[in-house]
Amino acid sequence: MNVRPPLPPFTRETAIQKVRAAEDAWNGQCPERVALAYSQDSCWRNRDEFLAGRVEITAFLIRKWERELEYRLIKELWAFDGNRIAVRFAYEWRDQNGQWWRSYGNENWRFNDAGLMDERHASINDVRIGEAERLFRWEESVRPDFHPGLSEMGL
């Protein structure tokens, strides 16, 4: 079995590490790489979609990043206990027509003993924004350490 540190039970420090690793992976937008963080039979609810397993997760991520262009994500630890982590997040993206969006959401994660995510439940709302309202403007594939997080930005 693939092991994905940090492993549960989580401390505050290791939960923050897990959240940042997820943020960095998603910002990298490589569906196959991102899917490796989930167990082979991981179950997801993402908005109104229900997914099961890495194959469906990978296909979902491919569709997502074909539609959500110039994707930039920030995740923040909300709470943790044992093998569970709750996260809040926001990401910005533009659609094929050039309309910018900021998507806000919450995720609940459950991990197995190998540190792979078994369950992901995501609730997400999209808000239209103008290009001038964008806040996530880094060039690299991951958020630079000096870039503020959600709380520092008042989001």
C-alpha positions as CSV (number, residue, x, y, z in Angstrom):
1,M,0.0,0.0,0.0
2,N,1.2,3.5,-0.8
3,V,1.9,5.5,2.3
4,R,1.3,9.3,2.2
5,P,2.7,11.1,5.3
6,P,1.9,12.8,7.5
7,L,-0.2,10.0,8.9
8,P,-3.1,10.1,11.4
9,P,-3.7,10.7,14.1
10,F,-3.0,14.3,13.2
11,T,-1.6,17.0,15.4
12,R,-2.2,20.7,14.6
13,E,1.2,20.8,12.8
14,T,0.7,17.6,10.8
15,A,-2.9,18.6,9.8
16,I,-1.6,21.9,8.5
17,Q,1.1,20.0,6.5
18,K,-1.6,17.8,5.0
19,V,-3.7,20.8,4.0
20,R,-0.8,22.6,2.4
21,A,0.3,19.4,0.6
22,A,-3.2,19.1,-0.8
23,E,-3.3,22.8,-1.8
24,D,0.1,22.5,-3.6
25,A,-1.0,19.4,-5.4
26,W,-4.3,20.8,-6.6
27,N,-2.6,24.0,-7.8
28,G,-0.2,21.8,-9.8
29,Q,-3.3,20.6,-11.8
30,C,-1.9,17.2,-12.6
31,P,-5.0,14.9,-12.2
32,E,-3.0,11.7,-12.0
33,R,-0.7,13.1,-9.3
34,V,-3.5,14.6,-7.3
35,A,-5.4,11.3,-7.4
36,L,-2.5,9.4,-5.7
37,A,-3.4,11.2,-2.5
38,Y,-6.7,9.2,-2.4
39,S,-7.3,5.6,-1.6
40,Q,-8.1,3.3,-4.5
41,D,-11.7,3.2,-3.4
42,S,-12.0,6.7,-2.1
43,C,-15.6,8.2,-2.1
44,W,-16.3,11.8,-2.9
45,R,-19.2,14.2,-2.9
46,N,-18.2,17.3,-4.8
47,R,-21.1,19.7,-5.2
48,D,-23.7,17.5,-6.8
49,E,-21.3,14.8,-8.1
50,F,-20.6,11.5,-6.3
51,L,-17.4,9.8,-7.3
52,A,-15.9,6.4,-6.3
53,G,-12.2,5.5,-6.8
54,R,-9.2,7.0,-8.4
55,V,-10.3,6.5,-12.0
56,E,-13.5,8.6,-11.5
57,I,-11.5,11.1,-9.4
58,T,-8.9,11.5,-12.2
59,A,-11.6,11.9,-14.9
60,F,-13.4,14.5,-12.7
61,L,-10.2,16.5,-12.2
62,I,-9.4,16.4,-16.0
63,R,-12.9,17.9,-16.7
64,K,-12.6,20.4,-13.9
65,W,-9.3,21.9,-15.1
66,E,-10.4,21.9,-18.7
67,R,-13.3,24.2,-17.6
68,E,-11.6,26.2,-14.7
69,L,-8.8,28.1,-16.4
70,E,-6.0,29.9,-14.6
71,Y,-7.0,28.0,-11.4
72,R,-5.5,29.3,-8.1
73,L,-6.4,27.7,-4.8
74,I,-5.9,28.5,-1.1
75,K,-6.9,26.0,1.6
76,E,-6.9,26.6,5.3
77,L,-7.2,24.2,8.2
78,W,-10.5,24.6,10.0
79,A,-10.5,21.7,12.5
80,F,-9.0,18.2,13.0
81,D,-9.5,15.1,15.2
82,G,-7.8,11.8,14.8
83,N,-8.0,10.8,11.2
84,R,-10.3,13.6,10.1
85,I,-9.6,17.1,8.9
86,A,-12.0,19.9,8.0
87,V,-10.8,22.6,5.6
88,R,-12.2,25.8,4.2
89,F,-10.9,27.1,0.9
90,A,-11.3,29.6,-1.9
91,Y,-10.1,29.5,-5.5
92,E,-10.2,31.8,-8.4
93,W,-10.6,30.8,-12.1
94,R,-11.9,32.0,-15.3
95,D,-14.2,30.3,-17.7
96,Q,-13.9,29.9,-21.5
97,N,-15.7,33.2,-22.0
98,G,-13.3,35.2,-19.9
99,Q,-15.6,35.5,-16.8
100,W,-13.7,35.4,-13.5
101,W,-15.1,33.4,-10.5
102,R,-14.2,33.0,-6.9
103,S,-15.4,29.7,-5.5
104,Y,-15.7,29.3,-1.7
105,G,-16.1,26.0,0.0
106,N,-15.6,23.6,2.9
107,E,-14.3,20.1,2.8
108,N,-14.4,17.2,5.3
109,W,-11.7,14.6,4.9
110,R,-11.2,11.2,6.4
111,F,-7.9,9.3,6.1
112,N,-6.9,5.7,6.3
113,D,-3.8,4.5,8.4
114,A,-1.6,5.0,5.3
115,G,-2.5,8.7,5.1
116,L,-4.6,8.3,2.0
117,M,-7.9,10.1,1.9
118,D,-10.8,7.6,2.0
119,E,-13.6,10.2,2.0
120,R,-14.0,13.8,0.7
121,H,-17.2,15.8,1.1
122,A,-17.1,19.2,-0.6
123,S,-19.6,22.0,-0.6
124,I,-18.8,24.9,-2.9
125,N,-20.4,28.2,-4.0
126,D,-19.3,30.3,-7.0
127,V,-19.3,34.1,-7.1
128,R,-18.7,36.1,-10.2
129,I,-15.9,38.6,-9.9
130,G,-14.3,41.1,-12.2
131,E,-10.7,40.7,-13.2
132,A,-9.8,43.7,-11.0
133,E,-11.3,41.9,-8.0
134,R,-8.9,38.9,-8.3
135,L,-6.7,38.3,-5.2
136,F,-4.8,35.2,-6.1
137,R,-2.2,36.4,-8.6
138,W,0.9,34.3,-8.2
139,E,2.7,33.0,-11.3
140,E,4.1,29.7,-9.9
141,S,2.1,26.5,-9.9
142,V,2.0,26.7,-6.1
143,R,1.2,29.6,-3.8
144,P,4.4,31.3,-2.6
145,D,5.1,31.1,1.1
146,F,4.9,35.0,1.3
147,H,1.4,35.1,-0.2
148,P,-1.2,35.5,2.5
149,G,-3.7,32.8,3.4
150,L,-7.5,33.2,3.6
151,S,-7.6,34.5,7.2
152,E,-4.9,37.1,6.5
153,M,-6.8,38.2,3.4
154,G,-10.1,38.5,5.3
155,L,-11.8,35.8,3.2
